[in-house]
Amino acid sequence: MESMSNSEELSHQKPGSIQKGKPPKPKKPNNKFLNFINSRKVVPYLFVSPFILSFLVLTLYPAIQGITMSFQQILPGQNTFIGFSNYERLFNPVFFKALSNTSLYVLFTVLILTVLPLFLAVFLDSKFVKFKTLFRASLFIPALTSTIVGGMIFRLMFGEQDTAVANQIINFLGFETMNWRFTAWSAIFLMVILASWRWIGVNILYFLAALQNIPRELYEAAEIDGASKWQKLRFITVPQLKPIIIFVSSITIINGFRMFEESFVFWEAGSPGNIGLSVVGYIYQEGIRQNDMGFGAAIGVVLMLIIAVVSMIYLIATGAFKKGDQ
């Protein structure tokens, strides 16, 4: 019976359809909406839509609201437009002290968190170092530690007592006991050393990943020409790592201007003479603790402009926008 049915089906096919041997074309769904969703013009936008939506809701909208608030006096249930009054209040000694502290913090963290990880990564990538994986993992552990926990450890190490670790070391070297958290220069030092301890391992990983992409033929050719290790580092390694150096220093600049936790963990109730006050800490102090949201928003807008201008100047100065060998 089955053979008979197959022969009947073949008899009803058009002549020539079997001879050409073409497989039957799959039928397209008639649903126009599904066809539109599955088209090549729409699918890419569907994939990037979560990022676009999160950017609009979590970044662009709060930024617009913050700019609007900076021109208002905000009271419970009442927002009053006051023009540039909040910006005029920025010309005060406390804001300039916070900006000065933050600028020094950015300068020192950029130097430490760019130069030191570069040399450590080159050292860890050399063939003379054993247990490389152990060293890399141990350097990354501080990044997993909370700033609060790290700050409490540093507060114990740099305490005011003679028994604190830092004071024991300087006493051994012949210096007097210091009040680390209540001296201007040591206040900046504490914040810089805490940030460096936390993020140096992450930056080392960036440089280690970039070192793997440098062609070994360049080093072999340099060895044939008799180049020293310093010459290979200066003329091969550093130029090849220029993009990652710019990236690491750029994010360090941005994160430096956004610094808050390092200051808060040492002086949560305010540092004496504002020696540890940062710009973001000033926003918290005025906007949250003093409930002056309009003035806090004005400080935030100015900080955003400072970060944008400094980052743009740095990227232009380092040639980040140039293409190729221009």
Residue pairs with C-beta under 8 A, 6 or more apart in sequence:
10 18
28 35
29 35
36 42
37 43
37 46
63 304
66 297
66 300
66 301
67 297
67 301
69 79
69 293
69 294
69 297
70 86
70 87
70 294
70 297
70 298
70 300
70 301
71 81
71 82
71 83
71 84
71 86
71 294
72 79
72 80
72 81
72 82
72 294
73 79
73 80
73 82
73 85
73 86
73 294
74 292
74 293
74 294
82 294
86 294
86 295
86 297
86 298
87 298
87 302
89 295
89 298
90 298
90 299
90 302
94 274
94 277
94 282
95 279
95 282
95 299
97 274
97 277
98 274
98 277
98 278
98 279
98 281
98 282
99 279
99 306
101 187
101 188
101 274
101 275
101 276
101 277
101 278
102 256
102 257
102 259
102 278
102 279
102 280
104 188
105 188
105 191
105 192
105 195
105 256
105 259
105 262
105 278
106 252
106 253
106 256
106 257
108 188
108 192
109 192
109 195
109 196
109 252
109 255
109 256
110 249
110 252
110 253
110 256
112 192
112 196
112 200
113 195
113 196
113 199
113 200
113 203
113 248
113 252
114 203
114 245
114 248
114 249
114 252
116 196
116 200
117 200
117 203
117 204
117 206
117 207
117 248
118 207
118 238
118 241
118 245
120 139
120 200
120 204
121 204
121 207
121 208
121 211
122 207
122 211
122 233
122 237
123 129
124 132
124 135
124 136
124 204
124 208
125 132
125 208
125 211
129 135
136 201
136 204
136 205
136 208
139 200
139 201
139 204
140 201
140 202
140 204
140 205
141 201
142 150
142 197
142 198
142 199
142 200
142 201
143 198
143 199
143 201
143 202
145 198
147 194
147 198
147 261
147 262
147 265
148 261
148 265
150 194
150 197
150 198
150 265
151 194
151 261
151 262
151 265
151 266
152 265
154 190
154 193
154 194
154 197
154 265
154 266
155 181
155 265
155 266
156 164
156 165
157 164
157 165
157 166
158 164
158 165
158 166
158 180
158 181
158 186
158 190
159 166
159 167
159 180
160 167
160 177
160 178
160 179
160 180
160 181
160 182
161 167
161 177
162 168
162 171
162 177
166 178
166 180
167 177
167 178
170 176
170 177
170 178
171 177
178 186
179 186
180 186
180 187
180 189
180 190
181 187
181 190
181 266
181 267
181 271
181 276
182 272
182 275
183 275
184 273
184 275
187 266
187 271
187 275
187 276
188 275
188 276
190 262
190 266
190 276
191 259
191 262
191 263
191 266
191 276
194 262
194 265
195 256
195 259
195 262
199 252
199 255
203 248
203 252
206 244
206 247
206 248
207 241
207 244
207 248
209 244
210 240
210 241
210 243
210 244
211 237
211 241
213 240
214 236
214 237
214 240
214 241
218 236
218 240
219 232
219 236
222 231
222 232
222 235
222 236
223 232
227 235
238 245
242 318
246 315
246 318
246 320
249 314
250 311
250 314
250 315
250 320
253 307
253 310
253 311
253 314
254 307
254 311
257 279
257 280
257 303
257 306
257 307
257 310
258 280
258 307
259 278
259 280
260 278
260 280
260 281
260 284
262 278
263 271
263 276
263 277
263 278
263 281
264 281
264 284
266 276
267 276
267 277
270 277
270 285
271 277
277 285
279 299
279 303
279 306
280 303
282 299
283 296
283 299
283 300
283 303
284 296
286 292
286 295
286 296
286 299
287 293
287 295
287 296
287 297
287 299
287 300
288 296
315 321
